[in-house]
Amino acid sequence: MFYKPVLILLILLFLSGCAQNTSLNKTSYYQFYGQNNTLSVINTPKKPMLLISNITLPGSLNNRGIAMRVNKHRLQNANWHLWSSSPDEMLLSNIESNLVSLQSDWLFITQKGPVNQVKNNVHFEVKWHLNKFNGGLNNDAEISGFWQLYKHHKDGSLSLVKQQYFNENQELKDDGYIGLVSALETLWFKANKDFLESLNSM
């Protein structure tokens, strides 16, 4: 008679343990919110075209697991806190909406679009290279790298117009990965805005 309550207790403990393991191993996915997904752009002959090439990140930063700095020389990727898509795809999509939201006179297109429309015209191209896109050691977010602006000429030649480096960090306003993702989005927007200001000043 005594073994039945013990058996029931063991079953309850087992089920409770399973529930806790499930909650501990629950994967969370993150993405940038974006500026405004309802923005539209109308092309006119007067608008200069800018092709935004793929964003380049080293493998450790282009991992679905969000990157955190462990010390000056080492990063590690989270197991249960993942980007909803690869960072290079997310950043490419986000930079387009960022630049459009800033209401420039430029026409922005990405590699995702039909780039053949600009092959025979004078247009510009920007290539981004990131070497930091991660959580830092001081409860902050880090982003750094450089962009290169090229001009495509009608004869098919290509010339480098400008290369600019950036290195930014921001203290997290909220704890955890939500705070980190929000800070990285803010830093990426700032880098995009600074780029556009440089572009408009040419």
N, C-alpha and C positions, 0 to 999 in steps of 0.2 A: 504494500500500500504506500510505503514511503517513497518508492522509486518513481512513482508517477509525478508528484510535484517537482522532484529533482529533474526529471526528464523534461517537463514543461519549462522549467527555469532555464535549462541548457538550450532548449530550442529558442526561447526568447532572447537569450544572450547571443546566440548565433545569428539570429535575424537582425538584432541590433548592431552587431559587428559588421554584417554585410551592408547595412544601410550607411554606417559611418564610413566604410571603405569606399562606397559609391560616391558619397558626398566629397570625400577627400580627393578622389581621382577625377572629379568632374572637370572636363576641359572647358575653358572660357575662350571665346573668340572676340577679337577687337578689330576696329577699323576707324579711320578718320570719318568724322561726320560730314565734312565738306562745306563749302560756303553757300551754294545755292544750286540745287539740281534743276531748277526751272529756268535757268538762264538760257537765252538764245543769242546767236550771233548771226548777223547778216553780212555777207561778203559784198564789198564794192571794189571797183577797180583802183580806187585811191588807197585802199588799205594795204600796207605791207604785210607779207606773210611770214610767219615764224613757225617752223617745224620743230616740235619738241621731241627729241629723240628719246630712246629708252633711257631710264635712270639706271646708272651702274652702281652696284654695291658689292663689296666682297661677300663671299659665301656665308660668313658668320653673321652678317647683318641682313642678308637676303633670305635668311632662314625663317620659316613660319613661326618658330618659337621666338618670342620677344627677347632681344639681347640685353644682358645686364653686364656692367663692368664689375669684375671681381677684384682686380687690382690694376696697377698701371699697365700691365702687359697681358692681361688675360680677360677674355669675355666668356660668358656662358649663356646658353639659350634656355628659356623656360620650357618645361615639359608640358604644363597644363594651361599656359597662357599664350595663345597663338594669335597671329594676325589672321584675319579671315581670308586674305589672299596674300600672295608673295608681296613683300614690301615694294619691290620695283614697280609692280603693276598698280598698287595702291597709290604710290607717290606720283606716278605718271598721270593717272586719272585725276588725282587731287590737284596737281599743279595747273592743269587745264582750267578747272573750275575756279581756282584761286585767281589766275591771271584774268579770266573773263570777268570775274566779280569786281576787279579793280578798274574796269571800264577804260581800257586802253583803246587807242586807235589801231592797234594791230589785230590781224586775224591769226588766231592760234589754232594749229592743227597738230595732232599727234600721229605717231607711227601706226596707231590703230585705224586711222582714217585713210581715205584714198589719196595717197601722196603723189600719185602720177599726175594729178592736176597741176602740180607746181614744178615738175621736172624741167620744163623748158622755159621757166620764167626766173627772173631774178628774185631770190627769196633768201631768208636767213634760217639758220638752224642752231639750236642750242643743245649741248650735251652736258648732262649733269653727272658728276662722279662724287659719291659720298664715301667717306672713310670712317665717319661716326654717325650712328643712328641708334642710340641705345640709352639705357639708364646709366647714370654716373655713380661715383663713389660718395657724393655729398648730398644724397637725397635729391638729385637733379636729373635732368635730361640733357643729352649731348647730341649735337649735330654739327658736322663739319664736312668740308670737301671743297670742290671748285666747279665752276661752270665755264664752258667754252662757247663763245658765239662765233659762228662761221657765216660767211656770205657765199651763196651759190650764184655764179655768174651765168649769163646766157650761153657762153661758149662751153659750159660744163666744168669750168675750173672752180676751185674752192679756196677761199682765203680766210685765215683766222683774223677776226676783228678784235676780239678781247677775251682775256682769260681772267677770272676773278675768283679769289679764295674767300671762304667764309668759315668761321668757327664760333659757334654759339652754344650757350648752355642756359638752362632755366631751372630754378628751384621748383619742386613739385608743390602745387597748391593743395593737392589731396594725396593721401597715402595710397600705396598699392599701384597696381597696373593701370587702373583707370586714370589716376593722376599722371602716370608716366606717359600714357598714350595722349592725353590732353596736352601735356607740355610739348611732346614731340610734334603734335599737329600745329601748335602755336609757333614753334621754331621754324617749321617747314614753311608756314605762311609768311613769316618774316623774311626768310631767305628768298622766297618767290617775289615778295613785294620789293625787296632791295634790288633784285635782278631787274624787275620791270622799271624801276626808277633809273637804273643804269641804262637800260635799253632806250627809254624815252629821252635821255639826255644826249644821245649820240647826234 
